[in-house]
Amino acid sequence: MPKLALTITKDSGLAWFQSSDTAKRGFCRICGSTLFWEPVNEGRMAISSGAFDGPTGIQTAKHIYTADKGDYYMIELGVLQS
């Protein structure tokens, strides 16, 4: 989503971690849950689906890094993979 479309109303429990030269991650300072992923200098942000109260109607559009997935992780049929 475009970063300008996101409004964070309370950030007292939010922490950021620069995970690489190209991305940083936002997470809950209390429980450690991943909340956001932000590519540096791209003006967009990915939000973890688990950060939303449900029901959301969200559907998986694509799985990434599937070559490295654990054997316990099943991929839905018909969903793109990379």
Distance bins in CASP14 RR format, pairs under 12 A and 6 or more apart:
PFRMAT RR
TARGET T0000
AUTHOR 0000-0000-0000
RMODE 2
METHOD distances of the structure
MODEL  1
1 7 0 0 0 0 0 1 0 0 0 0 0
1 36 0 0 0 0 0 1 0 0 0 0 0
1 37 0 0 0 0 0 1 0 0 0 0 0
1 38 0 0 0 0 0 1 0 0 0 0 0
1 42 0 0 0 0 0 1 0 0 0 0 0
1 43 0 0 0 0 1 0 0 0 0 0 0
1 44 1 0 0 1 0 0 0 0 0 0 0
1 45 1 0 0 1 0 0 0 0 0 0 0
1 46 1 0 0 1 0 0 0 0 0 0 0
1 47 1 0 0 1 0 0 0 0 0 0 0
2 38 0 0 0 0 0 1 0 0 0 0 0
2 42 0 0 0 0 1 0 0 0 0 0 0
2 43 1 0 0 1 0 0 0 0 0 0 0
2 44 1 0 1 0 0 0 0 0 0 0 0
2 45 0 0 0 0 1 0 0 0 0 0 0
2 46 0 0 0 0 0 1 0 0 0 0 0
2 47 0 0 0 0 0 1 0 0 0 0 0
3 24 0 0 0 0 0 1 0 0 0 0 0
3 36 0 0 0 0 1 0 0 0 0 0 0
3 37 0 0 0 0 0 1 0 0 0 0 0
3 38 1 0 0 1 0 0 0 0 0 0 0
3 39 0 0 0 0 1 0 0 0 0 0 0
3 40 0 0 0 0 0 1 0 0 0 0 0
3 41 0 0 0 0 0 1 0 0 0 0 0
3 42 0 0 0 0 1 0 0 0 0 0 0
3 43 1 0 1 0 0 0 0 0 0 0 0
3 44 1 0 1 0 0 0 0 0 0 0 0
3 45 1 0 1 0 0 0 0 0 0 0 0
3 46 0 0 0 0 0 1 0 0 0 0 0
3 47 0 0 0 0 0 1 0 0 0 0 0
4 43 1 0 0 1 0 0 0 0 0 0 0
4 44 0 0 0 0 1 0 0 0 0 0 0
4 45 0 0 0 0 1 0 0 0 0 0 0
5 43 0 0 0 0 0 1 0 0 0 0 0
5 44 0 0 0 0 1 0 0 0 0 0 0
5 45 0 0 0 0 1 0 0 0 0 0 0
5 47 0 0 0 0 0 1 0 0 0 0 0
6 26 0 0 0 0 0 1 0 0 0 0 0
6 35 0 0 0 0 0 1 0 0 0 0 0
6 36 0 0 0 0 1 0 0 0 0 0 0
6 38 0 0 0 0 1 0 0 0 0 0 0
6 43 0 0 0 0 0 1 0 0 0 0 0
6 44 0 0 0 0 1 0 0 0 0 0 0
6 45 1 0 1 0 0 0 0 0 0 0 0
6 46 0 0 0 0 0 1 0 0 0 0 0
6 47 1 0 0 1 0 0 0 0 0 0 0
6 51 0 0 0 0 0 1 0 0 0 0 0
7 45 0 0 0 0 0 1 0 0 0 0 0
7 47 0 0 0 0 0 1 0 0 0 0 0
8 14 1 0 0 1 0 0 0 0 0 0 0
8 16 0 0 0 0 0 1 0 0 0 0 0
8 26 0 0 0 0 0 1 0 0 0 0 0
8 35 0 0 0 0 1 0 0 0 0 0 0
8 36 0 0 0 0 1 0 0 0 0 0 0
8 38 0 0 0 0 0 1 0 0 0 0 0
8 45 0 0 0 0 0 1 0 0 0 0 0
8 47 0 0 0 0 0 1 0 0 0 0 0
8 51 0 0 0 0 0 1 0 0 0 0 0
10 28 0 0 0 0 0 1 0 0 0 0 0
10 29 0 0 0 0 0 1 0 0 0 0 0
11 26 0 0 0 0 1 0 0 0 0 0 0
11 27 0 0 0 0 0 1 0 0 0 0 0
11 28 0 0 0 0 0 1 0 0 0 0 0
11 29 0 0 0 0 1 0 0 0 0 0 0
11 35 0 0 0 0 0 1 0 0 0 0 0
11 36 0 0 0 0 0 1 0 0 0 0 0
12 28 0 0 0 0 0 1 0 0 0 0 0
12 29 0 0 0 0 1 0 0 0 0 0 0
12 30 0 0 0 0 1 0 0 0 0 0 0
13 26 0 0 0 0 0 1 0 0 0 0 0
13 27 0 0 0 0 1 0 0 0 0 0 0
13 28 1 0 0 1 0 0 0 0 0 0 0
13 29 1 0 1 0 0 0 0 0 0 0 0
13 30 1 0 0 1 0 0 0 0 0 0 0
13 31 0 0 0 0 1 0 0 0 0 0 0
13 32 0 0 0 0 1 0 0 0 0 0 0
13 33 0 0 0 0 0 1 0 0 0 0 0
13 35 0 0 0 0 1 0 0 0 0 0 0
14 24 0 0 0 0 0 1 0 0 0 0 0
14 25 0 0 0 0 0 1 0 0 0 0 0
14 26 1 0 0 1 0 0 0 0 0 0 0
14 27 1 0 0 1 0 0 0 0 0 0 0
14 28 1 0 0 1 0 0 0 0 0 0 0
14 29 1 0 0 1 0 0 0 0 0 0 0
14 30 0 0 0 0 1 0 0 0 0 0 0
14 31 0 0 0 0 0 1 0 0 0 0 0
14 32 0 0 0 0 0 1 0 0 0 0 0
14 33 0 0 0 0 0 1 0 0 0 0 0
14 34 0 0 0 0 0 1 0 0 0 0 0
14 35 1 0 0 1 0 0 0 0 0 0 0
14 36 0 0 0 0 1 0 0 0 0 0 0
14 51 0 0 0 0 0 1 0 0 0 0 0
15 24 0 0 0 0 0 1 0 0 0 0 0
15 25 0 0 0 0 1 0 0 0 0 0 0
15 26 1 0 0 1 0 0 0 0 0 0 0
15 27 1 0 1 0 0 0 0 0 0 0 0
15 28 1 0 0 1 0 0 0 0 0 0 0
15 29 1 0 1 0 0 0 0 0 0 0 0
15 30 0 0 0 0 1 0 0 0 0 0 0
15 31 0 0 0 0 0 1 0 0 0 0 0
15 32 0 0 0 0 1 0 0 0 0 0 0
15 33 0 0 0 0 0 1 0 0 0 0 0
15 34 0 0 0 0 0 1 0 0 0 0 0
15 35 0 0 0 0 1 0 0 0 0 0 0
15 36 0 0 0 0 0 1 0 0 0 0 0
16 23 0 0 0 0 0 1 0 0 0 0 0
16 24 1 0 1 0 0 0 0 0 0 0 0
16 25 1 0 0 1 0 0 0 0 0 0 0
16 26 1 0 1 0 0 0 0 0 0 0 0
16 27 1 0 0 1 0 0 0 0 0 0 0
16 28 0 0 0 0 0 1 0 0 0 0 0
16 29 0 0 0 0 1 0 0 0 0 0 0
16 34 0 0 0 0 0 1 0 0 0 0 0
16 35 0 0 0 0 0 1 0 0 0 0 0
16 36 0 0 0 0 1 0 0 0 0 0 0
16 37 0 0 0 0 0 1 0 0 0 0 0
16 38 0 0 0 0 1 0 0 0 0 0 0
16 40 0 0 0 0 0 1 0 0 0 0 0
16 45 0 0 0 0 0 1 0 0 0 0 0
17 23 0 0 0 0 1 0 0 0 0 0 0
17 24 1 0 0 1 0 0 0 0 0 0 0
17 25 1 0 1 0 0 0 0 0 0 0 0
17 26 1 0 0 1 0 0 0 0 0 0 0
17 27 1 0 0 1 0 0 0 0 0 0 0
17 28 0 0 0 0 0 1 0 0 0 0 0
17 29 0 0 0 0 0 1 0 0 0 0 0
17 32 0 0 0 0 0 1 0 0 0 0 0
17 34 0 0 0 0 1 0 0 0 0 0 0
17 35 0 0 0 0 0 1 0 0 0 0 0
17 36 0 0 0 0 0 1 0 0 0 0 0
17 37 0 0 0 0 0 1 0 0 0 0 0
17 38 0 0 0 0 0 1 0 0 0 0 0
18 24 1 0 1 0 0 0 0 0 0 0 0
18 25 0 0 0 0 1 0 0 0 0 0 0
18 26 0 0 0 0 0 1 0 0 0 0 0
18 37 0 0 0 0 0 1 0 0 0 0 0
18 38 0 0 0 0 1 0 0 0 0 0 0
18 39 0 0 0 0 0 1 0 0 0 0 0
18 40 0 0 0 0 1 0 0 0 0 0 0
19 25 1 0 1 0 0 0 0 0 0 0 0
19 26 0 0 0 0 1 0 0 0 0 0 0
19 27 0 0 0 0 0 1 0 0 0 0 0
19 34 0 0 0 0 0 1 0 0 0 0 0
19 36 0 0 0 0 0 1 0 0 0 0 0
19 37 0 0 0 0 1 0 0 0 0 0 0
19 38 0 0 0 0 1 0 0 0 0 0 0
19 39 0 0 0 0 0 1 0 0 0 0 0
19 40 0 0 0 0 0 1 0 0 0 0 0
20 37 0 0 0 0 0 1 0 0 0 0 0
20 38 0 0 0 0 0 1 0 0 0 0 0
20 39 0 0 0 0 1 0 0 0 0 0 0
20 40 0 0 0 0 1 0 0 0 0 0 0
21 39 0 0 0 0 0 1 0 0 0 0 0
21 40 1 0 0 1 0 0 0 0 0 0 0
21 41 0 0 0 0 0 1 0 0 0 0 0
22 37 0 0 0 0 0 1 0 0 0 0 0
22 38 0 0 0 0 1 0 0 0 0 0 0
22 39 1 0 0 1 0 0 0 0 0 0 0
22 40 1 0 1 0 0 0 0 0 0 0 0
22 41 0 0 0 0 1 0 0 0 0 0 0
22 42 0 0 0 0 1 0 0 0 0 0 0
23 36 0 0 0 0 0 1 0 0 0 0 0
23 37 1 0 0 1 0 0 0 0 0 0 0
23 38 1 0 0 1 0 0 0 0 0 0 0
23 39 1 0 1 0 0 0 0 0 0 0 0
23 40 1 0 0 1 0 0 0 0 0 0 0
23 41 0 0 0 0 0 1 0 0 0 0 0
23 42 0 0 0 0 1 0 0 0 0 0 0
23 44 0 0 0 0 0 1 0 0 0 0 0
23 45 0 0 0 0 0 1 0 0 0 0 0
23 46 0 0 0 0 1 0 0 0 0 0 0
24 34 0 0 0 0 0 1 0 0 0 0 0
24 35 0 0 0 0 0 1 0 0 0 0 0
24 36 0 0 0 0 1 0 0 0 0 0 0
24 37 1 0 0 1 0 0 0 0 0 0 0
24 38 1 0 1 0 0 0 0 0 0 0 0
24 39 0 0 0 0 1 0 0 0 0 0 0
24 40 1 0 0 1 0 0 0 0 0 0 0
24 41 0 0 0 0 0 1 0 0 0 0 0
24 42 0 0 0 0 0 1 0 0 0 0 0
24 45 0 0 0 0 1 0 0 0 0 0 0
24 46 0 0 0 0 0 1 0 0 0 0 0
25 32 0 0 0 0 0 1 0 0 0 0 0
25 33 0 0 0 0 0 1 0 0 0 0 0
25 34 1 0 0 1 0 0 0 0 0 0 0
25 35 0 0 0 0 1 0 0 0 0 0 0
25 36 1 0 0 1 0 0 0 0 0 0 0
25 37 1 0 1 0 0 0 0 0 0 0 0
25 38 1 0 0 1 0 0 0 0 0 0 0
25 39 0 0 0 0 0 1 0 0 0 0 0
25 40 0 0 0 0 0 1 0 0 0 0 0
25 45 0 0 0 0 0 1 0 0 0 0 0
25 46 0 0 0 0 1 0 0 0 0 0 0
25 47 0 0 0 0 0 1 0 0 0 0 0
25 48 0 0 0 0 1 0 0 0 0 0 0
26 32 0 0 0 0 1 0 0 0 0 0 0
26 33 0 0 0 0 1 0 0 0 0 0 0
26 34 1 0 0 1 0 0 0 0 0 0 0
26 35 1 0 1 0 0 0 0 0 0 0 0
26 36 1 0 1 0 0 0 0 0 0 0 0
26 37 1 0 0 1 0 0 0 0 0 0 0
26 38 1 0 0 1 0 0 0 0 0 0 0
26 45 0 0 0 0 1 0 0 0 0 0 0
26 46 0 0 0 0 0 1 0 0 0 0 0
26 47 0 0 0 0 1 0 0 0 0 0 0
26 48 0 0 0 0 1 0 0 0 0 0 0
26 51 0 0 0 0 0 1 0 0 0 0 0
27 33 1 0 0 1 0 0 0 0 0 0 0
27 34 1 0 1 0 0 0 0 0 0 0 0
27 35 1 0 1 0 0 0 0 0 0 0 0
27 36 1 0 0 1 0 0 0 0 0 0 0
27 37 0 0 0 0 1 0 0 0 0 0 0
27 38 0 0 0 0 0 1 0 0 0 0 0
27 48 0 0 0 0 1 0 0 0 0 0 0
27 51 0 0 0 0 0 1 0 0 0 0 0
28 34 0 0 0 0 1 0 0 0 0 0 0
28 35 1 0 0 1 0 0 0 0 0 0 0
28 36 0 0 0 0 0 1 0 0 0 0 0
28 48 0 0 0 0 0 1 0 0 0 0 0
28 50 0 0 0 0 0 1 0 0 0 0 0
28 51 0 0 0 0 1 0 0 0 0 0 0
29 35 0 0 0 0 0 1 0 0 0 0 0
31 51 0 0 0 0 0 1 0 0 0 0 0
32 48 0 0 0 0 0 1 0 0 0 0 0
32 51 0 0 0 0 0 1 0 0 0 0 0
33 48 1 0 0 1 0 0 0 0 0 0 0
33 49 0 0 0 0 0 1 0 0 0 0 0
33 50 0 0 0 0 1 0 0 0 0 0 0
33 51 1 0 0 1 0 0 0 0 0 0 0
34 46 0 0 0 0 0 1 0 0 0 0 0
34 47 0 0 0 0 1 0 0 0 0 0 0
34 48 1 0 1 0 0 0 0 0 0 0 0
34 49 0 0 0 0 0 1 0 0 0 0 0
34 50 0 0 0 0 1 0 0 0 0 0 0
34 51 0 0 0 0 1 0 0 0 0 0 0
35 45 0 0 0 0 1 0 0 0 0 0 0
35 46 0 0 0 0 1 0 0 0 0 0 0
35 47 1 0 0 1 0 0 0 0 0 0 0
35 48 1 0 1 0 0 0 0 0 0 0 0
35 49 0 0 0 0 0 1 0 0 0 0 0
35 50 0 0 0 0 1 0 0 0 0 0 0
35 51 1 0 1 0 0 0 0 0 0 0 0
35 52 0 0 0 0 0 1 0 0 0 0 0
36 44 0 0 0 0 0 1 0 0 0 0 0
36 45 1 0 1 0 0 0 0 0 0 0 0
36 46 1 0 0 1 0 0 0 0 0 0 0
36 47 1 0 1 0 0 0 0 0 0 0 0
36 48 1 0 0 1 0 0 0 0 0 0 0
36 49 0 0 0 0 0 1 0 0 0 0 0
36 50 0 0 0 0 0 1 0 0 0 0 0
36 51 1 0 0 1 0 0 0 0 0 0 0
37 44 0 0 0 0 1 0 0 0 0 0 0
37 45 1 0 0 1 0 0 0 0 0 0 0
37 46 1 0 1 0 0 0 0 0 0 0 0
37 47 0 0 0 0 1 0 0 0 0 0 0
37 48 1 0 0 1 0 0 0 0 0 0 0
37 49 0 0 0 0 0 1 0 0 0 0 0
37 51 0 0 0 0 0 1 0 0 0 0 0
37 64 0 0 0 0 0 1 0 0 0 0 0
38 44 1 0 0 1 0 0 0 0 0 0 0
38 45 1 0 1 0 0 0 0 0 0 0 0
38 46 1 0 0 1 0 0 0 0 0 0 0
38 47 0 0 0 0 1 0 0 0 0 0 0
38 48 0 0 0 0 0 1 0 0 0 0 0
39 45 0 0 0 0 1 0 0 0 0 0 0
39 46 0 0 0 0 1 0 0 0 0 0 0
45 51 0 0 0 0 0 1 0 0 0 0 0
46 61 0 0 0 0 0 1 0 0 0 0 0
46 62 0 0 0 0 0 1 0 0 0 0 0
46 64 0 0 0 0 0 1 0 0 0 0 0
47 56 0 0 0 0 0 1 0 0 0 0 0
47 58 0 0 0 0 0 1 0 0 0 0 0
48 56 0 0 0 0 0 1 0 0 0 0 0
48 58 0 0 0 0 0 1 0 0 0 0 0
49 55 0 0 0 0 0 1 0 0 0 0 0
49 56 1 0 0 1 0 0 0 0 0 0 0
49 57 0 0 0 0 1 0 0 0 0 0 0
49 58 1 0 1 0 0 0 0 0 0 0 0
49 59 0 0 0 0 1 0 0 0 0 0 0
49 60 0 0 0 0 1 0 0 0 0 0 0
49 61 0 0 0 0 0 1 0 0 0 0 0
50 56 0 0 0 0 1 0 0 0 0 0 0
50 58 0 0 0 0 1 0 0 0 0 0 0
51 58 0 0 0 0 0 1 0 0 0 0 0
52 58 1 0 0 1 0 0 0 0 0 0 0
59 76 0 0 0 0 1 0 0 0 0 0 0
59 78 0 0 0 0 0 1 0 0 0 0 0
59 79 0 0 0 0 1 0 0 0 0 0 0
60 74 0 0 0 0 0 1 0 0 0 0 0
60 75 0 0 0 0 1 0 0 0 0 0 0
60 76 1 0 0 1 0 0 0 0 0 0 0
60 77 0 0 0 0 0 1 0 0 0 0 0
60 78 0 0 0 0 1 0 0 0 0 0 0
60 79 1 0 1 0 0 0 0 0 0 0 0
60 80 0 0 0 0 1 0 0 0 0 0 0
60 81 0 0 0 0 0 1 0 0 0 0 0
61 76 0 0 0 0 0 1 0 0 0 0 0
61 78 0 0 0 0 0 1 0 0 0 0 0
61 79 1 0 0 1 0 0 0 0 0 0 0
61 80 1 0 0 1 0 0 0 0 0 0 0
61 81 0 0 0 0 0 1 0 0 0 0 0
61 82 0 0 0 0 0 1 0 0 0 0 0
62 75 0 0 0 0 0 1 0 0 0 0 0
62 76 0 0 0 0 0 1 0 0 0 0 0
62 78 0 0 0 0 0 1 0 0 0 0 0
62 79 1 0 0 1 0 0 0 0 0 0 0
62 80 1 0 1 0 0 0 0 0 0 0 0
62 81 1 0 0 1 0 0 0 0 0 0 0
62 82 1 0 0 1 0 0 0 0 0 0 0
63 69 1 0 0 1 0 0 0 0 0 0 0
63 73 0 0 0 0 1 0 0 0 0 0 0
63 74 0 0 0 0 0 1 0 0 0 0 0
63 75 1 0 1 0 0 0 0 0 0 0 0
63 76 1 0 0 1 0 0 0 0 0 0 0
63 77 0 0 0 0 0 1 0 0 0 0 0
63 78 0 0 0 0 0 1 0 0 0 0 0
63 79 1 0 1 0 0 0 0 0 0 0 0
63 80 1 0 0 1 0 0 0 0 0 0 0
63 81 1 0 1 0 0 0 0 0 0 0 0
63 82 1 0 0 1 0 0 0 0 0 0 0
64 75 0 0 0 0 0 1 0 0 0 0 0
64 79 0 0 0 0 0 1 0 0 0 0 0
64 80 0 0 0 0 1 0 0 0 0 0 0
64 81 1 0 0 1 0 0 0 0 0 0 0
64 82 1 0 1 0 0 0 0 0 0 0 0
65 73 0 0 0 0 0 1 0 0 0 0 0
65 75 0 0 0 0 0 1 0 0 0 0 0
65 81 0 0 0 0 1 0 0 0 0 0 0
65 82 1 0 0 1 0 0 0 0 0 0 0
66 73 0 0 0 0 1 0 0 0 0 0 0
66 74 0 0 0 0 0 1 0 0 0 0 0
66 75 1 0 0 1 0 0 0 0 0 0 0
66 76 0 0 0 0 0 1 0 0 0 0 0
66 79 0 0 0 0 1 0 0 0 0 0 0
66 80 0 0 0 0 1 0 0 0 0 0 0
66 81 1 0 1 0 0 0 0 0 0 0 0
66 82 1 0 0 1 0 0 0 0 0 0 0
67 73 0 0 0 0 0 1 0 0 0 0 0
67 75 0 0 0 0 0 1 0 0 0 0 0
67 81 0 0 0 0 1 0 0 0 0 0 0
67 82 0 0 0 0 1 0 0 0 0 0 0
68 81 0 0 0 0 0 1 0 0 0 0 0
68 82 0 0 0 0 0 1 0 0 0 0 0
69 75 1 0 0 1 0 0 0 0 0 0 0
69 81 0 0 0 0 1 0 0 0 0 0 0
69 82 0 0 0 0 0 1 0 0 0 0 0
73 81 0 0 0 0 0 1 0 0 0 0 0
75 81 1 0 0 1 0 0 0 0 0 0 0
75 82 0 0 0 0 0 1 0 0 0 0 0
END
